[in-house]
Amino acid sequence: MNLPVQTEGLSKRYGGLTAVRNLDLTVRAGEVYGFLGPNGAGKTTTLRMLLGLVRPSAGSVRLLGRTPGAGRLTGVGALIEGPAFYPYLSGWDNLRVTARYAGVGADRIATVLDLVDLTGRAGDRYAGYSLGMKQRLGVAAALLKDPRLLILDEPTNGLDPAGMADMRTLIRRLGAAGRTVLVSSHLLGEVEQVCDRIGVIAGGRMVAEGSVTELRGSAGLRVLADPLDEATARARELVGVDRVRVVDGGLDLAVEPDRAAWLNAELVGAGVAVRELRPRERDLEQVFFELVERGTADVA
Amino acid sequence: MSRSFSAELVKLVRRPATWLLLGITLALSLIFTYLFPYAGVAGEAAGPNTDRALPAMLPDHLVGNSLGGLPVFLGAILLILGVLTVGGEYAWGTWKTVLTQGPTRLQVYAGKLLVLAVAALAVVLAVFAVGAVAAALIASAEAQPVRWPAATDLVTGVGAGWLIATMWAMLGAVLAVALRAVALPVGLGLVWMLAVQNLLAAIAAPLVDWVATAQEGLPGPNAGALAAALGAPGDTPGVAAVVGGGQAALVVAAYLVVFASAGAALLRRRDID
């Protein structure tokens, strides 16, 4: 089966600096994949290599099963590092020019303008567009070929909160329509809300990959009880010493949340007053920072 | 490549700077080839162009008069057009927008060069057309006979003009690729065309033999020699018969190919930032 995106050992060096190192990236058909990493992690360089704008120092790239060469971007739409168009042309004329490069008929322009809600301002000069309108025009250009694979690099950069919400809605809509979407971002909340699967890059290396749930790790229980010492001792007897941590005056237990009722009964039976017992999920932000820190430290 | 050509054509035609450059080209051509010389003749004033008598402005001198500006001043404008056409993609960051639509770098670059070649032809034809009107008006005002050059001479003249104009546009294009910008290539290109070339010809060549010899292989002097061979006035800056017309045409054509190929090779090899 041809995967929409597949890289093996992808690396890019600029003199003594390695921007991307030995990156294996796989995006499956129909998923919205979040490529997450802090600024300077190597996201844009990776996407530029996928699209042939930057030549890899090592490794291979396949998009929709095709290797580099003429026609490799058939079925692929992209918005890389912000929109860039000709300021003296209108939005419509910019898309007309772009459509000619793509070999797409002018009838497609109205469709994509409608998709990004820019029809009413299509006749205005690009130079007069707000940042949000420019960003939407960039997405419209990426959609001209009605691509099976859409690559969006930081699509919400510079947008106000309403614009960001609109863009997230648009990405979800595009993903729901059966397209494969690869979206890079340094905003955790953004990928968490939009993406099926996430790859975390730090220091040019992929440090983790999986669904949001997988990245958070196994769920657990949070217990607030009195007296704490007695609760700790009893909990360790019940689930094992290595599964109980005392954190901020309470207990974090690495057990399945469906064991809450049993645990509550056991603790109460042992004379412990349970004030609070609830499922505990690891904060993705915490996971992200841990991963990035680990990845950056490994590179250093 | 036809897709890239049609896209480039839209960009060139819709760009205000294109029409500004064309207007400047025609204005310079008219002013320095016809207006000032005619003012000198009509006013019977002595000046630097008094040797350009009335007959030199009449329609039978159309070919030479139309080519006279191309080795230096009008050529400089074609160089700017070449820089703008290619360098604009760097200045606006639009290479990524274009290339992510699917065409290869060479297809896009070929489209640009083809559009520049067409634009160069349009500029040369416009210079000939405006010159023809001016020469006919002067002939009419001075009750002189209107004799046009032979059709073969006109075709040869337009062809030579196109060759020179396209070579300068290709130089602009390769400078834009090499320097990945607009301002610096324009600046360096103009310094070469307007200053260095003239200093070499006027100061260095008469003093140093090897400079005089080297001039015979440089693009500017060969463009000037080609224009001179087809009747461009010898007192026009940059116009001098340093080599024969046939050799000059070959050298100019060779530079055209070298500039186009070098730009393509650089663009193909480099990363797009």
Interface residues (C-beta under 8 A of the other chain):
Chain A: R48 L51 G52 L53 V54 R55 A70 G71 L73 T74 V76 G77 A78 I80 E81 G82 P83 A84 F85 Y86 P87 Y88 L89 D93 R96 V97 T98 R100 Y101 A102 G103 G138 A141 A142 L144 K145
Chain B: R3 S4 S6 A7 V10 K11 R14 R15 P16 G88 W92 G93 T94 W95 K96 T97 V98 L99 T100 Q101 G102 P103 T104 V108 D271 I272
